[in-house]
Amino acid sequence: MQFDHKPVMLEECIASLDIDKDGIYIDGTVGGAGHSSEIIRRLDKGTLIGIDQDADAIKASEERLAKVRKNAGLVLIKGNFRYMADLVRQRGFDRVDGILLDIGVSSHQLDEAGRGFSYQKDAPLDMRMDRDNPLDAATIVNTYPEEELRDIIREYGEEKWASRIASFIVEARSRNRIETTGQLAEIIKAAIPARARRNGPHPAKRTFQALRIAVNDELGALKEAIEGAVSLLKPGGRLTIITFHSLEDRIVKTEFQKRENPCECPPSFPACVCGKKPELRILTRKPVLPSEEEVERNPRARSAKMRTAMKL
């Protein structure tokens, strides 16, 4: 299957990075190179570093970027963006001018049934962004204790029916192992009362989101990625992050704020004595949202939020 990637808020991302044609830029979630293609077009003697844990994404982005790059350098790395700082420094780059993270599942991963991300297509329960990851969704669904399943679904999916869903899953797997997305979607549907299924998204949406986050440790990876990104940026360099649900956005907002106002001294102190200095200046006090026109063209952009900060 072709690795399609409709870049979300493309013009806003490019503007936020304030690209220097001779600078070094990282796309930590290169995907199908939708954003990266526009970055590399603006580079002359600069370099683009693309990172992705999905081997399909690396292959697709290499082909696409080769068609649009001119004199710019290109480095593609298969790896998790949580290890961005180490991955980049191992290749001789100590400081960069800008970093983009587009958090979320690519259209390719959602649309390729065999990856097991979608509740709309029956496929093996997988959900691994990196196929070398030993933990998949089937393992969680079939082996985790009911209480842990409930907590994952409640915390990562913000699903109010988490207890019932976990209970139904455990009861179903006691009879037969749950192997496919279709089986799981039907169990979730049965767990949610009919009156609650009449409105809103597909009944399985939040649980599938929760399992995907757990399989790929997405929230932990995001926190580590921000820490690594800040350590890599030159003064004046920019970090732009696009998120797709409230848990991610909350992490980005909190991590940016901590690095803009790191002082831990009590408000009653006349001066700071903790010695912690600001690392970032937030450039987007409120998240940037996609336009109505973009959402109409690309419905998957609907929940996107973009935040940008500058290294001091």
C-alpha positions in Angstrom: 0.0 0.0 0.0 1.2 3.5 -0.8 2.3 5.4 2.3 0.0 8.4 2.0 0.5 11.4 4.3 -1.7 14.5 4.2 0.3 16.9 6.3 -1.8 18.7 8.9 -1.5 22.5 9.2 1.4 22.5 6.7 1.7 26.2 6.1 1.4 27.0 9.8 4.1 24.4 10.6 6.5 25.8 8.0 5.9 29.4 9.3 6.4 28.3 12.9 9.8 26.8 12.2 11.1 30.1 10.5 13.4 28.0 8.3 16.9 29.1 7.6 18.0 27.8 4.2 21.4 26.7 5.6 20.0 25.3 8.9 19.6 21.8 10.3 16.1 20.6 10.9 14.6 17.4 12.4 11.3 15.9 11.5 11.0 13.5 14.4 7.9 11.8 13.0 8.7 11.9 9.3 5.8 9.6 8.2 5.2 9.9 4.5 7.4 13.1 4.3 4.4 15.4 3.9 5.9 18.1 6.2 9.5 17.1 5.4 9.0 17.7 1.7 8.2 21.3 2.3 11.1 21.7 4.8 13.7 20.3 2.4 12.4 22.4 -0.5 13.4 25.5 1.5 16.9 24.3 2.3 20.0 25.1 0.3 23.1 24.0 2.2 21.1 22.9 5.2 20.2 19.4 6.3 17.0 17.6 7.1 17.1 14.7 9.6 14.0 12.5 9.4 13.2 10.0 12.2 10.5 7.3 12.2 10.1 4.0 14.0 8.1 2.6 11.1 10.3 1.1 8.4 7.6 1.6 5.8 7.7 5.4 6.6 11.5 5.5 6.2 11.3 3.8 2.8 8.5 6.0 1.5 10.0 9.3 2.8 13.4 8.4 1.2 11.8 8.0 -2.2 9.7 11.2 -1.9 12.4 13.4 -0.5 14.8 12.3 -3.2 12.5 13.9 -5.7 12.3 17.4 -4.1 15.7 17.9 -2.4 18.3 20.0 -4.2 21.6 20.7 -2.5 20.3 19.9 1.0 21.7 17.1 3.1 19.3 14.3 4.1 19.7 11.8 6.9 17.0 9.3 7.6 17.0 7.2 10.8 14.7 4.3 11.8 14.1 4.9 15.5 11.7 6.2 18.2 11.7 9.9 18.5 11.9 9.5 22.3 15.6 8.7 21.6 16.0 11.6 19.2 18.9 13.3 21.0 21.0 10.2 21.1 20.1 9.1 17.5 21.0 12.6 16.1 24.2 13.0 18.2 25.4 9.5 17.1 25.4 10.9 13.6 27.5 13.9 14.4 24.8 16.6 15.0 25.0 18.4 18.3 22.8 21.4 17.6 19.9 22.0 15.3 17.8 25.0 14.2 14.3 23.5 14.4 12.4 20.4 15.3 8.9 19.2 14.2 6.9 16.5 15.9 3.6 15.4 14.3 2.2 13.1 17.0 -0.3 10.5 16.0 -1.1 7.6 13.7 -0.4 8.2 10.0 -3.1 7.7 7.4 -1.1 4.7 6.0 -1.1 3.0 9.4 -4.8 3.5 9.8 -5.7 2.5 6.3 -3.5 -0.6 6.1 -5.8 -3.2 7.7 -3.0 -5.6 8.7 -1.5 -3.0 11.1 -4.5 -3.5 13.4 -5.0 0.2 14.3 -8.6 0.5 12.9 -11.8 -0.7 14.4 -13.4 -0.4 11.0 -11.4 -3.2 9.4 -11.1 -6.7 10.7 -7.4 -7.5 11.2 -5.0 -9.1 13.7 -4.8 -7.1 16.9 -1.4 -5.4 16.5 -1.2 -1.6 16.8 2.6 -1.5 16.8 4.1 1.5 15.1 7.4 -0.3 15.3 6.9 -3.9 14.2 10.1 -4.9 16.2 8.3 -4.0 19.4 7.5 -7.2 21.3 4.4 -5.8 22.9 1.2 -5.7 20.7 -2.4 -5.0 21.4 -3.4 -8.7 21.5 -1.0 -9.3 24.4 -2.5 -6.5 26.4 -6.1 -7.5 25.7 -5.5 -11.2 26.4 -3.1 -11.1 29.4 -3.4 -7.9 31.4 -5.4 -8.1 34.6 -8.9 -6.6 34.5 -7.9 -3.7 36.7 -5.0 -2.7 34.5 -7.1 -2.9 31.4 -9.7 -0.7 33.1 -7.0 1.9 34.0 -5.6 1.9 30.5 -8.9 2.4 28.9 -10.0 5.0 31.4 -6.7 7.0 31.5 -5.6 6.8 27.8 -9.0 6.6 26.2 -10.9 8.9 28.6 -13.7 6.3 28.4 -16.4 6.5 31.0 -17.4 2.9 30.4 -13.9 1.6 31.0 -14.9 -0.7 33.9 -17.7 -2.4 31.8 -15.5 -2.7 28.8 -12.6 -4.3 30.8 -15.0 -6.7 32.4 -16.5 -7.7 29.1 -13.1 -8.3 27.6 -12.0 -10.5 30.5 -15.2 -12.5 30.3 -14.9 -12.9 26.5 -11.2 -14.0 26.6 -12.0 -16.6 29.2 -13.9 -18.5 26.5 -11.6 -17.8 23.5 -8.5 -15.7 22.9 -9.4 -12.3 21.3 -7.3 -12.3 18.1 -8.8 -9.6 15.8 -9.9 -6.0 15.8 -13.3 -7.0 14.7 -13.8 -9.3 17.7 -12.6 -6.6 20.1 -14.9 -4.0 18.5 -17.9 -6.2 18.9 -17.1 -6.9 22.6 -16.7 -3.1 23.2 -20.0 -2.5 21.5 -21.8 -5.0 23.6 -20.3 -3.5 26.8 -21.6 0.0 26.1 -25.3 0.4 26.7 -27.4 1.0 23.6 -28.5 4.5 24.7 -24.9 5.6 25.0 -24.1 4.3 21.5 -26.8 6.4 19.7 -24.7 9.6 19.6 -21.0 10.4 19.3 -18.1 8.5 17.8 -17.9 4.8 17.1 -18.1 3.0 20.5 -14.7 1.4 20.0 -12.8 4.6 19.2 -11.7 5.5 22.7 -10.7 2.0 23.7 -8.7 1.5 20.5 -7.0 4.9 21.1 -6.1 3.8 24.6 -4.6 0.5 23.5 -2.6 2.1 20.8 -1.1 4.6 23.3 -0.3 1.8 25.7 1.3 -0.5 23.1 3.6 2.3 21.8 4.0 4.1 25.2 3.1 7.3 23.3 2.8 9.6 26.3 6.1 8.6 27.9 7.8 8.9 24.5 6.4 12.4 24.0 7.8 13.6 27.3 11.2 12.2 26.6 11.2 13.6 23.1 10.5 17.1 24.4 13.4 16.8 26.8 15.7 15.6 24.0 14.5 18.3 21.6 15.2 21.1 24.0 18.7 19.8 24.6 19.4 19.8 20.8 18.1 23.2 19.9 20.4 26.2 19.3 19.4 29.5 20.9 16.6 30.8 18.8 15.8 27.4 17.5 12.1 26.3 17.4 10.2 23.3 18.5 6.8 22.8 16.9 4.5 19.9 18.1 1.2 18.9 16.6 -1.0 16.7 18.8 -4.3 15.0 18.2 -6.0 14.5 21.6 -6.1 16.2 24.9 -3.7 14.0 26.8 -0.9 14.8 24.3 -1.7 18.5 24.2 -1.7 18.6 28.0 1.8 17.2 28.1 3.1 19.6 25.5 1.5 22.6 27.3 2.8 21.5 30.7 6.4 20.7 29.5 6.6 24.0 27.7 5.4 25.9 30.7 7.9 24.1 33.0 10.7 25.2 30.8 9.5 28.7 30.4 9.0 29.2 34.2 11.1 26.6 36.0 11.6 28.6 39.2 10.5 26.5 42.2 10.9 29.3 44.9 7.9 30.1 47.0 6.0 33.3 45.7 6.9 35.0 49.0 10.6 35.0 48.2 11.9 38.4 47.0 14.2 36.8 44.5 14.9 33.4 42.9 17.4 31.3 44.9 16.7 27.9 43.2 18.9 28.9 40.3 16.7 27.4 37.6 16.8 29.4 34.4 14.2 29.5 31.6 15.0 27.3 28.6 12.1 28.2 26.3 9.8 31.0 25.4 6.4 29.9 24.3 5.3 31.4 21.0 1.8 30.1 21.0 -0.1 31.0 24.1 -3.1 29.2 22.7 -2.8 26.3 20.4 -3.0 26.9 16.7 -6.0 25.0 15.2 -6.7 23.9 11.6 -8.9 26.1 9.5 -12.5 25.0 8.6 -11.4 24.6 5.0 -8.6 22.2 6.0 -10.9 20.1 8.2 -13.3 19.9 5.3 -10.5 18.6 3.0 -8.9 16.4 5.6 -11.3 15.3 8.4 -8.4 13.7 10.3 -7.1 17.2 11.0 -10.2 18.1 13.1 -8.7 17.4 16.5 -5.2 18.7 15.7 -3.5 21.4 17.9 -0.1 23.0 17.2 2.1 24.6 19.8 5.5 26.2 19.3 8.3 27.3 21.6 11.7 28.9 21.0 15.0 27.9 22.7 16.5 30.8 24.8 
